[in-house]
Each structure stands twice: as C-alpha cells, then as structure tokens.
Amino acid sequence: MDEKTYLSKDGEVSNEEMKKAEVVAFYFSAKWCNPCKMFTPILSKFYELVNKESKQLEIIFVSSDENESEFKDYFSKMPWLAIPFSEELREIGAKYGVQGIPSLFIINKEDGEVKSYKGR
C-alpha cells in the first residue's frame, strides 16, 4: 500500500505501524448506522482478544459519517486505526465496491488488494 497516515488514539501513525499485524482489515461503518452500532462493540471485543498477546490483527476504520464531528465521536469508541476524515472516504468505499455497512474486508497489507469481502 502507498505510504499513508492513519489516526490512532495517540495521534497519527504511518502505515508501517499497520503492517506490523499479521492480518489487516478495512472496516466500513458509520455512527448513524444501527447495524454498525450493534456490530462495532462485538468487533472491538474480538480485536482486543486477538491482540491480547501480540498484534495479530489491525483494523482500519473507513467512515461513512456525514461530518467530522460524527466521525470523531464514533471513532473514539474504537480501539483500532482510522483513515482521517475527508471527502475521499466515499471514494475508498467505491473503490472496494462497498454495497452496505457495516462491511469488513480483509486486505493484503502490502498492496491493499482485497483477500476476502467476508470479514464480518
């Protein structure tokens, strides 16, 4: 994948941080989405469990929120990384063929190609 900057709870990190995990996933979700609000806590528990001993899984949140305030509020409840809020987030969803949310895509951490659309 190209050099990108992601957000973490502690600020910005490079994609080198993301590549430390064995498995990487894009999580397409939004604060306004009721199924997302039900799935995110389950995914958070799974993420914490899988990474208890060492970093096995990294998830990158790709927001479908309407504005940055909603993005920040929703992301504050997530333990993983996020792509910073911008207009191009919708383009990322289109690039990966997102048809609905929540969606969890397992990706190749080297080139960003989808390995599985069935992460959820």
Secondary structure per residue as TSV (DSSP state, phi and psi in degrees):
chain	resnum	aa	ss	phi	psi
A	1	M	-	360.0	152.3
A	2	D	-	-62.8	158.3
A	3	E	-	-66.0	120.4
A	4	K	-	-132.3	162.6
A	5	T	E	-111.3	132.0
A	6	Y	E	-114.2	164.0
A	7	L	E	-100.7	141.7
A	8	S	E	-127.1	178.1
A	9	K	T	-61.9	-25.8
A	10	D	T	-97.8	5.2
A	11	G	E	122.7	-151.8
A	12	E	E	-86.8	144.5
A	13	V	E	-136.1	155.1
A	14	S	E	-85.7	170.3
A	15	N	H	-72.0	-9.4
A	16	E	H	-63.0	-34.4
A	17	E	H	-64.2	-41.9
A	18	M	H	-64.1	-36.3
A	19	K	T	-72.9	-7.4
A	20	K	T	-70.4	-20.4
A	21	A	S	-81.3	153.0
A	22	E	S	-71.3	-39.6
A	23	V	E	-126.1	137.7
A	24	V	E	-124.3	139.1
A	25	A	E	-135.8	146.8
A	26	F	E	-97.8	129.6
A	27	Y	E	-111.9	108.5
A	28	F	E	-92.4	119.0
A	29	S	E	-159.4	173.3
A	30	A	-	-157.2	151.1
A	31	K	T	-61.4	-36.3
A	32	W	T	-76.0	-10.3
A	33	C	-	-89.7	112.5
A	34	N	H	-61.2	-45.7
A	35	P	H	-60.0	-33.0
A	36	C	H	-65.6	-43.9
A	37	K	H	-63.8	-25.7
A	38	M	H	-82.7	-35.7
A	39	F	H	-80.4	-35.2
A	40	T	H	-56.7	-44.8
A	41	P	H	-63.6	-34.9
A	42	I	H	-65.9	-45.9
A	43	L	H	-63.4	-38.5
A	44	S	H	-61.2	-44.4
A	45	K	H	-63.0	-43.0
A	46	F	H	-61.0	-45.3
A	47	Y	H	-58.0	-46.6
A	48	E	H	-64.8	-41.7
A	49	L	H	-64.5	-48.2
A	50	V	H	-63.8	-33.3
A	51	N	T	-98.5	14.0
A	52	K	S	-59.9	-44.9
A	53	E	S	-89.6	-41.3
A	54	S	S	-159.3	165.6
A	55	K	-	-73.3	102.0
A	56	Q	-	-101.0	-31.0
A	57	L	E	-134.9	132.1
A	58	E	E	-120.9	133.4
A	59	I	E	-113.9	138.9
A	60	I	E	-118.4	114.9
A	61	F	E	-75.1	127.5
A	62	V	E	-116.4	106.9
A	63	S	E	-76.8	141.8
A	64	S	-	-111.6	19.6
A	65	D	-	-69.3	156.5
A	66	E	S	-76.8	-26.7
A	67	N	S	-150.0	168.4
A	68	E	H	-67.2	-31.7
A	69	S	H	-63.1	-46.3
A	70	E	H	-62.8	-42.6
A	71	F	H	-56.3	-51.8
A	72	K	H	-62.0	-42.5
A	73	D	H	-63.1	-46.1
A	74	Y	H	-68.7	-43.7
A	75	F	H	-63.5	-29.0
A	76	S	T	-62.8	-17.0
A	77	K	T	-95.3	4.0
A	78	M	-	-111.9	141.5
A	79	P	S	-89.9	-0.8
A	80	W	S	-105.9	-164.3
A	81	L	E	-90.5	168.0
A	82	A	E	-145.3	150.9
A	83	I	-	-79.5	131.0
A	84	P	-	-53.5	145.6
A	85	F	-	-64.7	131.4
A	86	S	-	-165.6	171.8
A	87	E	T	-66.4	-26.1
A	88	E	T	-73.9	-6.5
A	89	L	H	-59.9	-37.2
A	90	R	H	-65.0	-34.2
A	91	E	H	-65.4	-35.9
A	92	I	H	-64.0	-44.7
A	93	G	H	-59.4	-42.4
A	94	A	H	-65.4	-41.4
A	95	K	H	-58.2	-39.5
A	96	Y	T	-92.0	2.0
A	97	G	T	72.1	32.5
A	98	V	-	-64.7	125.2
A	99	Q	-	-106.4	-16.1
A	100	G	S	-170.7	163.0
A	101	I	S	-124.7	151.3
A	102	P	S	-76.1	145.5
A	103	S	E	-133.0	139.9
A	104	L	E	-129.7	111.5
A	105	F	E	-108.6	128.3
A	106	I	E	-83.8	129.5
A	107	I	E	-122.6	159.6
A	108	N	-	-76.5	118.0
A	109	K	T	-69.8	-13.8
A	110	E	T	-84.7	-40.6
A	111	D	T	-123.5	-2.9
A	112	G	-	80.2	3.3
A	113	E	-	-73.4	144.5
A	114	V	E	-73.1	129.6
A	115	K	E	-95.4	-31.9
A	116	S	E	-155.0	135.2
A	117	Y	S	-90.8	-0.2
A	118	K	-	-109.0	36.9
A	119	G	-	-65.1	-29.2
A	120	R	-	-73.1	360.0
